[in-house]
């Protein structure tokens, strides 16, 4: 490949990158950072970095989440492996992308020194991303949208206690169209995957009944 070393004794480097997704109540958002080594270009990137010797891929991904100022003890699954030799102009880097889901968009701490800053962006209006990270985000969103149809993965995108309107908004956004609210509610309640919480959400509008998922562990359920 042009621009890359041709020494046959060299080996690719292994990295992990995290596609961090959350739901704001109206849209899916992703958390991006500006690494100092590419900050001059003005590009953003998914949190990530090289895997250390004797470190597992999962541990590396959680370490990079912490470095980005995000909670490391969150939903994590391998998404895809990106191995195009020219994906990184500086070296042959193979990246194992992870999907991370957060129910809250609040940072747990300030990003590490390796980043100049971090911020949330709507996935429909992303800034210019470095490497192939725009593809990573698209794949991550597609994975979530697919799994919302046949699993209880919504539990990782909603607060521990939520209103039925919150759940409807998530699915409506995922499908890109309004739901038949009555049929959707009837279908979800018939599955027995939710339980009522003895509390109401109070605000400027009518108090809303709150719910929780019965299981916090992964579960296959045909929702759509």
Steps between C-alpha positions, in 0.01 A plus 500: 500500500631844410615703798542199730824317589573195283731320746373136508609467864257767618164393637170690522412673824178406681263767629150525644246773431169554679183614324321662794127544444226651713141613448414859586122456496479626142803359317792261522824669594862390505790615717809614309842627603778703343832317545794737536692330221234594242344804668669738254286355223182581687376143467322301770525129577349221702685440830773243447865407500754220468466178697771448760706183535320234709176702486174350378299683237210556742734641764658730242159626392395573858833674566442724199146581617643611834760711320217672315335588831220247462376218721690180424253265670240526228356297212778385269504269200735449208366666188739441210870474418642766268819385330553702184881557495450864398231589755761679712743711289776465759514122547326172429252490789231235535216629716245291686195724532272468801143613550437678831158613621438762767165593651637837608705752303670641807875451509637332808826696490723724289661328197863398537790710375504308170183686399450873458125470557193280462140568409169338405373526141177393335575209269311676221735799511848372569809719465787386279639179651853364481594165348193281424314600814195631314449146373541369855226730627266398217558132571448554871170677445383231257586230756299675771201559274498134399531369857222726623269283292583166658667562838452703818802717414281808560582448869850633429375819334230603747523607865449226759143631543326648197157594370329317217536815294878469539486148360273607215734787409797264483325258265344774290843656450655164416232424240495853362122524518220549754365194680146384547519584870208284612616187318861552604404533866274194483775293336770600748284446809387159372865386487543532875844660471412814698374563851335806642696707748305631803585855403394768255702752303363843580557816302312759300276236345285216625693268736645205308511141622855364515621155396810284521623200306450178692838373384817705480682219321482444121176337389362403159148639455321561172396862552457609137 
